[in-house]
Structures are given as C-alpha cells and as structure tokens.
Amino acid sequence: MIHCLRDPTRGGLATTLCEIAGQAGVGVEIYEQAIPVQEAVHAACELLGLDPLYVANEGKLVAFCCAASCL
C-alpha cells in the first residue's frame, strides 16, 4: 500500500521529507550515508557550498509505502 508519493524536483530530498513530515505532524530521521549521491554531484556541491540533499532532483520519486508492499 502506498501512503505518499512526491516529486523532489523543487527543493530536493530534504525539503520534500520536511514537507511530508510537517503535513503528517511527525518528525523524520534520515541516515545521510545511506542515501546514494553520485561522486560528481557530491564534489560539485562541496565546491559550490551546497548540500546535495537540498539540490533539485529531476526525474526522482519519493515514496512512503508499507514494508510488505515493497517486497
């Protein structure tokens, strides 16, 4: 069962997760090391002083679903 789908194009993953958590009235804890970020993206963000979790993610999808539906 899918609970929520979002497009993180504007504001990136972190903004999307904050919006979802705010609307649900909950907090979200993420493990940054578990989020795949291409080395080139990481290097460019570091050079420009940006956080890759707040950079737009065109063509991506954030989904919250029951663990049983993901198997």
Secondary structure as UniProt FT lines:
FT   STRAND          2..6
FT   TURN            8..11
FT   HELIX           12..24
FT   HELIX           32..34
FT   HELIX           39..48
FT   HELIX           52..54
FT   TURN            58..59
FT   STRAND          62..65
FT   HELIX           67..70
//
